[in-house]
Amino acid sequence: MKQRLAECDRFAVVDVRGGSGAGDWSAPEAPSSHGVVFVRSGCFRRLSNGVESVLDPTSVYFEAPGREQRLLHPRDGGDRRTAIELAPELLEPLLNVPLPAA
């Protein structure tokens, strides 16, 4: 379940509640916007771009349109996340920052 807490033309803050009980992998879903997601409670596995991660309240991850993901909750109780959805033009300056070869 998602609830938009605040939004404007270029970003939104969304409260996300995922999974209510232990089960199988969720159906594939692809985010509709770029985002930074902060896990606030619970624990779950995430499979995205062939990479599986275990996420808990010490975790932050990134989402992008078209990057399919699936989630699996190993325990009852689900999770809570805060997602910051960003318009692509907010990310463009970051894509042009030169990085050192090392």
N, C-alpha and C positions, 0 to 999 in steps of 0.2 A: 504494500500500500504506500502511495506517495502523497505527500501534502506539501504544496508550495507555501513556504513561509513568507517569502519576499521575492519580488521580481521587478525588473525594469527591462529596457530594450536589450541590454547586453549581458545580463547575468541573472541567475535565480538561485535562491537558497531553498533546498528541498529536504524535508524530513522523510526518510525511507524506513519502512518496517518490512523486514524480509523473513520469510519462512516461519511457520508456527510450530513445526515439529520435525523430528528427524525423518529423513526420507531419502529419496533418490535425487539425482541431478535434476535441476529445473529445466524447463524447455529453453532452447537457445533464445536469447534476446539481444538486440543491438541498441545501444543508447542512441538517442536522436540528437544529442549535443555533446560537445566536449565537456569534461567535468573532472573535478577533484573530489574524491569521496573519502570522508573520515568515518571510520568505524567507531561507534560510541558504546555498543554493548553486544554481547554474544560472540560467537565464533562460527566461521563457515569456511568452506573451500570454494575457490573461484577458478574456473578454467576459461582462459581467454588467449587467443592466438596460439593455442597449443601449450601454454604455460599454466601449470597449476600452482596456486598459492593458498596458504592457510592464513586467514585474516582474523584479527581480533582487535580490541580497542587500542592496541599500540600501532595499528596499521592505517596507512593512507594509500589509495590507489587512484589511477587515472583511467578515464573512459573516453572513447572517441566514437563518433558516428561510424557505423558499419563494422566496428570491432565487436564481433559476437562474443557473448559471455554466457556461462552457465554457473549456477551456484548449487552447493550441497550443504545442508545443515546437519551436522552429526548428532546434535542433541536437540531435545525439545526446548522451546523458548524463543527461537528465532534470533533476530538481531535488529539493531537500530543503527542507522547511518545518517550522516548529513552530507548531502551532495551540493557542491557549488557548480552550477552549470554555467559555462562561459561561451559567449559568442566567438566565432572563429577570428574575428578581427582583433580580439584581445590577445590572442595567442601568436599572431603573425610576428610581432617584434621579437618574441622569444625564439622563433625559428631561424632568425637571421643572426643570432649571437654567435660569434666565432668561438669555438672551443679549442683548448690546447690539445695537441696530438697525444699527449700522455694522458 
